[in-house]
């Protein structure tokens, strides 16, 4: 069984762009958004993935992710109810840790988040300058709950 331990933050400036080592365009949709479990389909670059996530326990949850054929991912995205999320992921390495900075597009234009996956729940790490407010555990910022940036403005 896979475990995901991650922390999510709002991004407060664009300094991550100078630190970025890779960018990946992504589209993702949700076949299931039920409380306690989600089934996500994602296209990252030219690769397809399906991911099943369990309920959160603080910053930890079960996660199962598998590569699938690109054509299958494209067909599954068409089955997802709106919105299908469009974003650019920027990979940033800072003090030995990998950060994933997601710059959202379309209906979520203006929203930028940063995530770090941790090996253990008590792992200590330094925050890069672009990292702002911690939104770990705030359901409004789960990708599976996002609808429009206008819906999120009250949370900022």
Long-range contacts (C-beta under 8 A, 24 or more apart in sequence): 1-62, 1-64, 2-62, 2-63, 2-64, 2-65, 3-60, 3-61, 3-62, 3-63, 4-53, 4-60, 4-61, 4-62, 4-63, 4-117, 5-59, 5-60, 5-117, 5-118, 5-119, 5-120, 5-121, 5-123, 6-59, 6-115, 6-116, 6-117, 6-118, 6-136, 7-59, 7-115, 7-116, 7-118, 7-134, 7-136, 8-113, 8-114, 8-115, 8-134, 8-135, 8-136, 8-141, 9-113, 9-114, 9-115, 9-127, 9-131, 9-132, 9-133, 9-134, 9-135, 9-136, 10-112, 10-113, 10-114, 10-132, 10-133, 10-135, 10-141, 10-156, 11-101, 11-112, 11-113, 11-114, 11-130, 11-131, 11-132, 12-130, 12-131, 12-132, 12-133, 13-129, 13-130, 14-130, 15-128, 15-129, 15-130, 16-90, 16-92, 16-99, 16-101, 16-114, 16-128, 16-130, 17-90, 19-92, 19-93, 19-94, 19-128, 19-130, 20-90, 20-91, 20-92, 20-101, 21-91, 21-92, 21-93, 22-90, 22-91, 23-88, 23-89, 23-90, 23-91, 24-88, 24-89, 24-91, 25-86, 25-87, 25-88, 25-89, 26-85, 26-86, 26-87, 26-88, 26-89, 26-102, 27-77, 27-84, 27-85, 27-86, 28-77, 28-84, 28-85, 28-87, 28-143, 29-76, 29-77, 29-79, 29-80, 29-81, 29-83, 29-84, 29-85, 30-80, 30-81, 30-144, 31-76, 31-79, 31-80, 33-144, 33-145, 38-144, 40-143, 40-144, 41-73, 41-76, 41-77, 41-80, 42-73, 43-70, 43-73, 43-74, 43-77, 44-89, 46-70, 47-73, 48-72, 48-73, 48-74, 48-76, 49-73, 50-76, 53-144, 56-137, 58-121, 58-136, 58-137, 59-118, 59-121, 59-136, 59-137, 60-121, 83-107, 83-108, 83-146, 83-147, 83-148, 85-143, 85-146, 92-128, 94-126, 94-128, 95-125, 95-126, 97-125, 97-126, 99-128, 99-131, 101-130, 104-146, 104-149, 107-147, 107-148, 107-149, 108-146, 108-148, 108-149, 108-152, 109-149, 110-149, 111-146, 111-149, 111-152, 113-141
